[in-house]
Amino acid sequence: MTIACKFGGTSLADAAQFRKVAEIVRANPKRRAVVVSAPGKRHKQDPKITDILLSIHDMVSRELSPDPSFALLRERFLEIEKELGVDAGMAGLLKSFQISVLAGADRDWIASRGEHFSARIMAAFLGGTFVEPEGAVFINALGLVDDRTWTELPRRLPAEGIYVMPGFYGTGPQERVKTFSRGGSDISGSILARAAGVELYENWTDVSGLLMADPRIVTDASPMEVVTYRELRELAYSGANVFHEEAILPCKQASIPIRIANTNRPSDPGTLIVPEERAADRPIAGVAGRSGFCLLQIEKILMNKERGFGRRVLGILETNGVSYELSPSGIDSMCVVIDAEDFGPVEGVVLDEIRRSCEPDAIEVERDIALIATVGHGMSHRTGVASRLFGALADAKVNVRIIDQGASEISIIVGVASPDLSRGIQAIYDAFVRN
Ligand code: ASP
């Protein structure tokens, strides 16, 4: 069986990082399918190669000289090639790149060259085969992977030995080079994993896994050892800055687990993202939250006897372009949590329409609401989770405005006043992780 591994920009920032990557690949003979990003920052002020390429395009389109950026590009790639002691033909590739740019090459093609050159060097350094994603990875008009990929890409993959594919780009609808959104090499890695039918997709980056809570709030948050696709989706939706949804999809469709690992600390366990439920010893996988919501509270005596009340309220929100998150209801009241940004511009119209069509006794808007999601498969069929959660919030003096636990029992969502968001997350984390 094969392991696919993708290395991000910081893992390829210079020759020393290329060496670390090669060491990781060679450490396990199963690591045959490699995807690389363009070289990233070597230090805080350093530009990423992709940003240099985009500035080259910008300069040319404004009829300004791109020469300083060309020089930067050349310096970075030639230095990596030279320090690694390989011949990847970089001088020639850079020369013809410059000619194509000056002849009016597309923005996406220019942006994609960072990954292309990076993969050329890595293939030469590893003694592997270079796999060209153009004509093999197809990207539709929405920037998502097209199904043609699943027949074309597998045909390009060598049966033996290591192969290296550039991330970030493929062929777009006009049969020209097209890139994914920024950070898109993660998607390419997942695509190659599915096309090659691997047992594991390793995503090598500069952190030792995904954290159980936002480190800006819980400064010493631990990495998650294992998390399911579903838990991750709940956490991402609730504001966690985790692995990109589009980058999970191809692996999810093929039930391939994903491991997030650290190139600079390769023996750290990292985080394993798995398809199915785990036997959890901790009830929660993580906690995440975000602010930016309003609470629409509608009261009407005997609401419970009236048919279609909820449908009318939600219909009015829909026609005015307001998405809703949750809607806990009582006997004579209905509460809808909505996105404040959507709601702001249409607030007056929405309230008028609800008054007219539903004739409520009272309607009130509470602003500055944050939602906190505590997520974990381990919660289901386990007693005491809610009591621990609400006990922790009470001890931290966080007033809970709304509660929602879906039937799946995979998350408990609470609505709190925005200023209580951080305190709430910290309290929940402490209650479940530290105790
Ligand atoms: N190099 C591209 C970017 O900077 C894609 C990637 O690294 O994933 O966004």
Residues whose N, C-alpha, C, O or C-beta is under 5 A from the ligand:
A	BS01	LIG	G9 S37 A38 T50 F168 R182 G183 G184 S185 D186
